[in-house]
Amino acid sequence: MSEKVVLLPKTATRSAPARPALHRVLLVNDDFTPRDFVVTVLGAVFRMGPERARGVMLTAHRRGCCVVAVFTREVAETKAGQATAMGTRAGYPLRFTTEPEC
């Protein structure tokens, strides 16, 4: 009896591209920036509705800081910079920072 050998075509295996690292955007509380201005900035830069923006602002006020959103590093740094710049232009010490997501 003869054995048949079946050769299967070689397939190239592709590894999935690595997912980009995510970063959190944090709102840091201060005692000088008016609450309504913070809500306005959150709406303008992060496209939050008034209810959600107010909730984020109050959480930062109570806890000292609050996660606003999570993006890729480049987007997070851009949005944090835009939001901080809005505060600076208005004469407030409003500050947004970024940190890597765990």
GROMACS elastic network, one bead per residue, 0.5 to 0.9 nm:
[ bonds ]
;  ai    aj funct       b0    kb
    7    10     6  0.89335   500
    8    11     6  0.88478   500
   14    17     6  0.86767   500
   15    18     6  0.85431   500
   16    19     6  0.85407   500
   17    20     6  0.89286   500
   18    21     6  0.87615   500
   19    22     6  0.86938   500
   20    72     6  0.63132   500
   20    73     6  0.79296   500
   21    71     6  0.85700   500
   21    72     6  0.60115   500
   21    73     6  0.66100   500
   21   100     6  0.74435   500
   21   101     6  0.76207   500
   22    70     6  0.64822   500
   22    71     6  0.54650   500
   22    73     6  0.58401   500
   22    76     6  0.83433   500
   22    99     6  0.87201   500
   22   100     6  0.61412   500
   22   101     6  0.54752   500
   22   102     6  0.84411   500
   23    69     6  0.85129   500
   23    70     6  0.55652   500
   23    71     6  0.55418   500
   23    72     6  0.57726   500
   23    73     6  0.52631   500
   23    74     6  0.87135   500
   23    75     6  0.87207   500
   23    76     6  0.62104   500
   23    77     6  0.84336   500
   23    98     6  0.62300   500
   23    99     6  0.53453   500
   23   102     6  0.86299   500
   24    67     6  0.63630   500
   24    68     6  0.73136   500
   24    69     6  0.58859   500
   24    71     6  0.65395   500
   24    72     6  0.85190   500
   24    73     6  0.83120   500
   24    76     6  0.67594   500
   24    97     6  0.81912   500
   24    98     6  0.53653   500
   24    99     6  0.53199   500
   24   100     6  0.61124   500
   24   101     6  0.58349   500
   25    66     6  0.84157   500
   25    67     6  0.58199   500
   25    68     6  0.54672   500
   25    69     6  0.54597   500
   25    70     6  0.61385   500
   25    71     6  0.77512   500
   25    76     6  0.58607   500
   25    77     6  0.77353   500
   25    79     6  0.79560   500
   25    80     6  0.63481   500
   25    96     6  0.66683   500
   25    97     6  0.57584   500
   25    99     6  0.68460   500
   26    60     6  0.87361   500
   26    65     6  0.64069   500
   26    66     6  0.54070   500
   26    68     6  0.55196   500
   26    69     6  0.75897   500
   26    80     6  0.79436   500
   26    95     6  0.84690   500
   26    96     6  0.54202   500
   26    97     6  0.51771   500
   26    98     6  0.59021   500
   26    99     6  0.77933   500
   27    56     6  0.82854   500
   27    57     6  0.78426   500
   27    60     6  0.64299   500
   27    64     6  0.84794   500
   27    65     6  0.53648   500
   27    66     6  0.53037   500
   27    67     6  0.64535   500
   27    68     6  0.63718   500
   27    80     6  0.85622   500
   27    94     6  0.82393   500
   27    95     6  0.63772   500
   27    97     6  0.67419   500
   27    98     6  0.89785   500
   28    60     6  0.64478   500
   28    61     6  0.83191   500
   28    64     6  0.61708   500
   28    66     6  0.68471   500
   28    94     6  0.74211   500
   28    95     6  0.56228   500
   28    96     6  0.58955   500
   28    97     6  0.74388   500
   29    32     6  0.89944   500
   29    33     6  0.85226   500
   29    57     6  0.82064   500
   29    60     6  0.54893   500
   29    61     6  0.54839   500
   29    62     6  0.84347   500
   29    63     6  0.81654   500
   29    64     6  0.51076   500
   29    65     6  0.55733   500
   29    66     6  0.83178   500
   29    94     6  0.76134   500
   29    95     6  0.76652   500
   30    33     6  0.64502   500
   30    60     6  0.89987   500
   30    61     6  0.77405   500
   30    64     6  0.79621   500
   30    93     6  0.71931   500
   30    94     6  0.68697   500
   30    95     6  0.81585   500
   31    34     6  0.82572   500
   31    61     6  0.86686   500
   31    93     6  0.89452   500
   32    92     6  0.68443   500
   32    93     6  0.70778   500
   32    94     6  0.82094   500
   33    36     6  0.85819   500
   33    37     6  0.69482   500
   33    38     6  0.70724   500
   33    87     6  0.79589   500
   33    91     6  0.87979   500
   33    92     6  0.54862   500
   33    93     6  0.65939   500
   33    94     6  0.61510   500
   34    37     6  0.53336   500
   34    38     6  0.65837   500
   34    39     6  0.89514   500
   34    92     6  0.85014   500
   35    38     6  0.51497   500
   35    39     6  0.63627   500
   35    40     6  0.87050   500
   35    54     6  0.81569   500
   35    57     6  0.70862   500
   35    58     6  0.83803   500
   35    61     6  0.89862   500
   36    39     6  0.50772   500
   36    40     6  0.62107   500
   36    41     6  0.87307   500
   36    54     6  0.82779   500
   37    41     6  0.62437   500
   37    42     6  0.86566   500
   37    87     6  0.82707   500
   38    41     6  0.51165   500
   38    42     6  0.61865   500
   38    43     6  0.86068   500
   38    53     6  0.80547   500
   38    54     6  0.82944   500
   38    57     6  0.66910   500
   38    87     6  0.83189   500
   38    94     6  0.78176   500
   39    42     6  0.51442   500
   39    43     6  0.62156   500
   39    44     6  0.86473   500
   39    48     6  0.85549   500
   39    49     6  0.88591   500
   39    50     6  0.67665   500
   39    51     6  0.89505   500
   39    52     6  0.88340   500
   39    53     6  0.51996   500
   39    54     6  0.57296   500
   39    56     6  0.83920   500
   39    57     6  0.66491   500
   40    43     6  0.51527   500
   40    44     6  0.61260   500
   40    45     6  0.86218   500
   40    50     6  0.80535   500
   40    53     6  0.79725   500
   41    44     6  0.50539   500
   41    45     6  0.59086   500
   41    46     6  0.77533   500
   41    47     6  0.89547   500
   41    53     6  0.87216   500
   41    83     6  0.62071   500
   41    84     6  0.88974   500
   41    86     6  0.71242   500
   41    87     6  0.79875   500
   42    45     6  0.55486   500
   42    46     6  0.52457   500
   42    47     6  0.66771   500
   42    48     6  0.60001   500
   42    49     6  0.84140   500
   42    50     6  0.86192   500
   42    53     6  0.57589   500
   42    54     6  0.86949   500
   42    56     6  0.85508   500
   42    57     6  0.84624   500
   42    68     6  0.82981   500
   42    83     6  0.75778   500
   43    46     6  0.56060   500
   43    49     6  0.60192   500
   43    50     6  0.69014   500
   43    52     6  0.89272   500
   43    53     6  0.64987   500
   44    47     6  0.55373   500
   44    48     6  0.74899   500
   44    83     6  0.84460   500
   45    48     6  0.81126   500
   45    79     6  0.65367   500
   45    80     6  0.86055   500
   45    82     6  0.70325   500
   45    83     6  0.61856   500
   46    53     6  0.89253   500
   46    68     6  0.80970   500
   46    69     6  0.79092   500
   46    79     6  0.74687   500
   46    83     6  0.85983   500
   47    53     6  0.88933   500
   48    51     6  0.80565   500
   48    52     6  0.61113   500
   48    53     6  0.55981   500
   49    52     6  0.55232   500
   49    53     6  0.60080   500
   49    54     6  0.85068   500
   50    53     6  0.51002   500
   50    54     6  0.59630   500
   50    55     6  0.85562   500
   51    54     6  0.52184   500
   51    55     6  0.62864   500
   51    56     6  0.88079   500
   52    55     6  0.50354   500
   52    56     6  0.62665   500
   52    57     6  0.85952   500
   53    56     6  0.51647   500
   53    57     6  0.61193   500
   53    58     6  0.85965   500
   53    68     6  0.88210   500
   54    57     6  0.50358   500
   54    58     6  0.60905   500
   54    59     6  0.85608   500
   55    58     6  0.51608   500
   55    59     6  0.61387   500
   55    60     6  0.86660   500
   56    59     6  0.51378   500
   56    60     6  0.62774   500
   56    61     6  0.85736   500
   56    66     6  0.66021   500
   56    67     6  0.77967   500
   56    68     6  0.67034   500
   57    60     6  0.52234   500
   57    61     6  0.61375   500
   57    62     6  0.87459   500
   57    65     6  0.88018   500
   57    66     6  0.77879   500
   58    62     6  0.61395   500
   58    63     6  0.85008   500
   58    66     6  0.88999   500
   59    62     6  0.52068   500
   59    63     6  0.59359   500
   59    64     6  0.77971   500
   59    65     6  0.71930   500
   59    66     6  0.60601   500
   60    63     6  0.52498   500
   60    64     6  0.50224   500
   60    67     6  0.82558   500
   61    64     6  0.56188   500
   61    65     6  0.69973   500
   61    66     6  0.84141   500
   62    65     6  0.79819   500
   63    66     6  0.72065   500
   67    70     6  0.78514   500
   69    76     6  0.81052   500
   70    73     6  0.88591   500
   70    76     6  0.69737   500
   70   101     6  0.77349   500
   71    74     6  0.78698   500
   71    75     6  0.58433   500
   71    76     6  0.51918   500
   71    77     6  0.88490   500
   72    75     6  0.54504   500
   72    76     6  0.60038   500
   72    77     6  0.85829   500
   73    76     6  0.51346   500
   73    77     6  0.60885   500
   73    78     6  0.85279   500
   73    98     6  0.81901   500
   73    99     6  0.86331   500
   73   100     6  0.78394   500
   74    77     6  0.53148   500
   74    78     6  0.61674   500
   74    79     6  0.86858   500
   75    78     6  0.50776   500
   75    79     6  0.61021   500
   75    80     6  0.84666   500
   76    79     6  0.53154   500
   76    80     6  0.60361   500
   76    81     6  0.84533   500
   76    97     6  0.86457   500
   76    98     6  0.65525   500
   76    99     6  0.88749   500
   77    80     6  0.51639   500
   77    81     6  0.60114   500
   77    82     6  0.85707   500
   77    97     6  0.76949   500
   77    98     6  0.64355   500
   78    81     6  0.51285   500
   78    82     6  0.61624   500
   78    83     6  0.86741   500
   79    82     6  0.50185   500
   79    83     6  0.61126   500
   79    84     6  0.84828   500
   79    96     6  0.86317   500
   80    83     6  0.52474   500
   80    84     6  0.60750   500
   80    85     6  0.84561   500
   80    95     6  0.79618   500
   80    96     6  0.50687   500
   80    97     6  0.59220   500
   80    98     6  0.70028   500
   81    84     6  0.51668   500
   81    85     6  0.59687   500
   81    86     6  0.86262   500
   81    95     6  0.86842   500
   81    96     6  0.72149   500
   81    97     6  0.80786   500
   82    85     6  0.50826   500
   82    86     6  0.62973   500
   82    87     6  0.89046   500
   83    86     6  0.52008   500
   83    87     6  0.66734   500
   83    88     6  0.88653   500
   83    94     6  0.80400   500
   83    95     6  0.76053   500
   83    96     6  0.67418   500
   84    87     6  0.52443   500
   84    88     6  0.62871   500
   84    89     6  0.87406   500
   84    93     6  0.80521   500
   84    94     6  0.58035   500
   84    95     6  0.50504   500
   84    96     6  0.57114   500
   84    97     6  0.85611   500
   85    89     6  0.60315   500
   85    90     6  0.85040   500
   85    94     6  0.83816   500
   85    95     6  0.85537   500
   86    89     6  0.52507   500
   86    90     6  0.63338   500
   86    91     6  0.87375   500
   86    92     6  0.85796   500
   86    94     6  0.82198   500
   87    90     6  0.51323   500
   87    91     6  0.62120   500
   87    93     6  0.63178   500
   87    94     6  0.50522   500
   87    95     6  0.75473   500
   88    92     6  0.53919   500
   88    93     6  0.63043   500
   88    94     6  0.69627   500
   88    95     6  0.87518   500
   89    92     6  0.75569   500
   91    94     6  0.87843   500
   92    95     6  0.88847   500
